[in-house]
Amino acid sequence: MTDTILVPVELPDPEPIAPVLVRHLAPLDIVVMGHFEVPEQTPSEAARDQFKHEAQAALEEVAEPFRETSRSVRTRLVFGKDRATAIDRIMLEEDCAAELNPAPTEGIRRILVPIPAVAEFSRLPAFVNVLCEDSTREVTLFHVAEDGESRKHAESIVAETREGLIEAGLDAELVDTRVVEGEEHDEEILRFAEEYDAVVMYQAESRLGDRIFGTLPDRIADRTGDPVIVVRRDYGPDGPESDGEGAT
């Protein structure tokens, strides 16, 4: 089964997706979501009635390069006030396995893969592979040991994940690991991400500060200016799981 990835863009003046990303995402099913932010005092339906046709045209222009390369491309147009909520809803409705936070790029030589405190990699390999190209020289599995986690345990997590990625087809010579110890989990990831050309990570757990400071993937994208792929969590806190707004 082909994985589906969500590509959200901001309307009415979306940035085009970098050609290298369009090419990389070709093996996946693509859902291009246009989010038209509605002012607080304006009803979403009123904005839809006024701007739907021009917003849809702008969205189709972003989607067109994907239609030339990908097997399946769908568009979703959303008018609303909360982009994050819209993304979460469309992810579920379209059964997306990941979200791309797009950014300008001409090539991806180094990929950072932050690893949570669970060695779980059933979805991760496909999206790391998506960004790998002939010029890629390094895929770093990175883990921050915090809250009393032993370095030995942290190293076992990245080692096990590395083995899983290699078994899934990644070149062993590309994949290395790095563990740091510290209490500033997010800051460590942000600092290391600046050294790389792209980040592939599992979605971070929601935190109270997300609405003020943005989610960790958003902050990575803002600080680095590089593309970030956020893979939907397919595990719970103790291991693998056992089991809005207007849109058209």
C-alpha atoms as one frame of an Amber mdcrd trajectory, in Angstrom:
protein
   0.000   0.000   0.000   1.320   3.411  -0.964   1.710   5.867   1.881  -0.142
   9.167   1.716   1.512  12.461   2.647  -0.157  15.787   3.363   1.382  18.916
   1.843  -0.188  21.999   3.479   0.208  25.453   1.913  -0.998  28.889   2.955
  -3.492  30.726   0.772  -4.163  33.061  -0.998  -0.478  33.409  -2.019   1.136
  29.984  -1.581   4.832  29.375  -2.089   5.518  26.837  -4.871   6.932  23.502
  -3.737  10.626  23.039  -4.533  11.049  20.809  -7.630  13.405  18.504  -5.727
  10.656  17.811  -3.169   8.073  17.221  -5.897  10.427  14.659  -7.397  11.163
  12.991  -4.059   7.481  12.635  -3.151   6.539  11.046  -6.497   6.256   7.476
  -5.066   3.639   8.627  -2.537  -0.034   9.551  -2.757  -0.243  13.319  -2.346
  -2.881  15.436  -0.612  -2.241  19.150  -1.145  -4.167  21.132   1.459  -4.708
  24.840   1.008  -5.464  26.679   4.242  -7.089  30.095   3.827  -6.781  31.898
   7.165  -9.995  33.683   8.078  -9.902  36.790  10.331 -11.253  36.212  13.824
 -14.451  38.201  13.333 -15.228  36.821   9.864 -17.403  33.678   9.482 -15.605
  30.925   7.569 -18.568  30.465   5.220 -18.519  34.161   4.307 -14.829  33.913
   3.392 -15.521  30.758   1.394 -18.295  32.413  -0.586 -16.061  35.378  -1.420
 -12.707  33.710  -2.121 -13.387  30.058  -2.989 -12.721  30.238  -6.733  -9.452
  32.182  -6.564  -8.268  30.085  -3.615  -9.003  26.844  -5.472  -7.173  28.130
  -8.548  -4.099  28.968  -6.453  -4.250  25.533  -4.812  -4.462  23.768  -8.175
  -1.402  25.675  -9.359   0.596  24.289  -6.427  -0.740  20.783  -7.072  -0.029
  20.762 -10.811   3.684  19.764 -10.606   2.691  16.805  -8.412   0.126  15.712
 -11.020   2.951  15.437 -13.545   4.961  13.025 -11.360   2.745  11.308  -8.789
   0.241   8.513  -9.237  -2.417  10.056  -7.025  -2.920  13.741  -6.165  -5.887
  15.199  -4.301  -6.571  18.725  -3.101  -8.424  19.938  -0.025  -9.404  23.570
   0.455  -9.970  24.747   4.034 -11.244  28.098   5.270 -10.728  28.615   8.979
  -8.933  30.226  11.863  -6.835  27.344  13.202  -4.328  25.866  10.764  -3.093
  23.165  13.156  -6.605  21.872  13.801  -7.329  21.836  10.072  -4.167  19.851
   9.381  -5.004  17.293  12.083  -8.503  16.822  10.695  -7.449  16.451   7.053
  -4.665  14.051   8.100  -7.289  11.795   9.666  -9.882  12.157   6.896  -7.343
  11.376   4.171  -5.553   8.697   6.228  -2.208  10.451   5.793   0.834   8.758
   7.276   2.905  11.954   7.288   2.938  15.702   6.733   5.494  17.707   4.787
   6.433  21.124   6.107   7.829  22.371   2.788  10.747  24.750   2.333  13.014
  25.851  -0.519  15.820  23.372  -1.196  18.058  22.388  -4.091  19.373  19.143
  -2.648  19.491  17.031   0.500  22.934  15.848   1.588  22.319  15.389   5.325
  19.102  14.201   7.016  18.482  14.388  10.751  16.095  11.828  12.264  15.230
  12.583  15.923  14.277   9.334  17.654  11.859   9.248  20.636  12.303   6.997
  23.643  10.768   4.056  21.773  12.640   2.023  19.158   9.827   1.959  16.589
  10.358   2.166  12.872   7.462   0.622  10.949   6.611   3.927   9.209   9.914
   5.750   9.460  11.965   4.023   6.704   9.624   4.971   3.851   9.862   8.664
   4.622  13.612   8.679   5.218  13.990   6.856   1.900  11.783   9.433   0.190
  14.307  12.201   0.884  17.433  10.193   0.125  19.067  10.863  -3.237  22.381
  10.198  -4.938  23.904  13.239  -3.242  22.769  12.189   0.273  25.828  11.463
   2.390  24.471  11.102   5.914  21.332  10.044   7.796  21.790  10.680  11.505
  19.556   8.987  14.074  19.563  11.392  17.008  18.289  10.891  20.541  18.319
  13.150  23.591  18.688  11.227  26.872  16.830  13.102  29.603  14.852  12.621
  32.821  17.290  10.082  34.219  17.470   7.923  31.081  20.771   6.075  31.007
  23.136   6.592  28.105  23.239   2.816  27.618  19.469   2.708  27.143  19.560
   5.698  24.794  22.267   4.099  22.676  20.279   0.857  22.493  17.284   2.786
  21.107  19.209   4.385  18.239  21.132   1.155  17.548  17.937  -0.879  17.298
  16.324   1.765  15.095  19.408   1.819  12.853  19.200  -1.954  12.405  15.525
  -1.644  11.505  16.173   1.052   8.912  18.972  -0.957   7.324  16.774  -4.056
   7.206  14.159  -1.895   5.483  16.633  -1.018   2.731  18.673   2.017   3.786
  22.370   1.906   2.935  24.254   1.030   6.124  27.096   3.379   5.155  24.697
   6.336   5.203  23.166   5.719   8.621  24.954   6.832  11.764  23.767   7.498
  15.319  24.250  10.227  17.895  23.156  10.468  21.525  23.412  13.550  23.734
  22.487  13.951  27.379  20.600  17.019  28.545  17.409  18.426  29.984  16.658
  20.776  27.064  15.225  18.154  24.708  13.745  20.499  22.105  16.677  22.915
  22.143  19.141  20.083  21.515  17.146  18.953  18.477  16.817  22.529  17.207
  20.552  23.102  17.584  21.549  19.961  15.705  18.898  20.437  13.014  20.668
  23.600  11.859  23.552  21.414  10.624  21.313  19.359   8.315  19.371  19.856
   5.071  16.129  18.150   6.130  14.492  16.530   9.138  12.302  13.421   9.318
  10.653  12.876  12.687   7.701  11.353  14.456   5.051  13.861  15.480   5.810
  15.307  18.885   3.356  14.897  21.726   1.157  17.962  22.193   2.352  20.420
  24.815   0.790  23.435  26.477   3.285  25.810  24.878   2.598  24.684  21.312
  -0.043  27.353  20.705   2.339  30.064  21.903   5.697  28.893  20.574   4.568
  26.498  17.837   5.087  22.749  17.651   8.608  21.357  17.591   8.438  20.560
  13.830   7.230  24.111  13.139  10.077  25.553  15.198  12.595  23.354  13.381
  11.290  24.571  10.030  11.309  28.205  11.163  14.848  28.053  12.543  16.483
  26.009   9.781  14.470  27.032   6.726  14.662  23.382   5.650  11.915  20.854
   4.811  10.567  18.732   7.657   8.583  15.522   7.275   6.464  14.689  10.318
   5.457  11.026  10.474   2.241  10.167  12.307   2.852   8.248  15.515   2.124
   4.534  15.159   2.965   3.653  18.726   1.689   4.517  22.174   3.616   5.635
  25.276   4.484   2.029  26.103   5.141   0.781  22.587   3.234   0.015  19.357
  -0.466   0.655  19.485  -2.915  -2.231  19.675  -5.195  -0.922  17.811 -14.074
  21.614  12.638 -13.475  23.752   9.964 -15.033  24.024   6.520 -13.378  22.046
   3.719 -14.116  20.948   0.182
